[in-house]
Amino acid sequence: MITDAKVLKRNVPIGGLLMVAAIWFAGMSLAATLVRPDRVVGFGPPASLIAAVAASDGYLLDAGNFHVAARTGPSTVRSLYASGAWLVWPVLGKGCGGGASVLARRQ
């Protein structure tokens, strides 16, 4: 019995997909730093991120295991990065958790 071990060729451009994802992550983080959005979501240890939001005159909107959503104060984004946030992104939609408000409007 003869077996032929062929190397399977991938048709998915993994390198290109990773590059697009990296550019998107960097762009969102840069937008939160340069634009000073009204609301942000920060990813990292929530205990230190909540303290950073409170210290920078921001308002806590939501918190979970690895994220904190906040209305920004004068230096909230920089404070979040200084307190150990991995990423800080602007909230692009209206409101935090807009899914519930959309359902309420439909009823």
HELIX and SHEET records of a PDB file:
HELIX    1   1 ILE A   14  VAL A   35  1                                  22    
HELIX    2   2 PRO A   46  ALA A   55  1                                  10    
HELIX    3   3 THR A   76  ALA A   82  1                                   7    
HELIX    4   4 GLY A   98  ARG A  106  1                                   9    
SHEET    1   A 4 TYR A  59  ALA A  63  0                                        
SHEET    2   A 4 HIS A  67  ARG A  71 -1                                        
SHEET    3   A 4 ARG A  39  PHE A  43 -1                                        
SHEET    4   A 4 LEU A  87  PRO A  90 -1                                        
END                                                                             
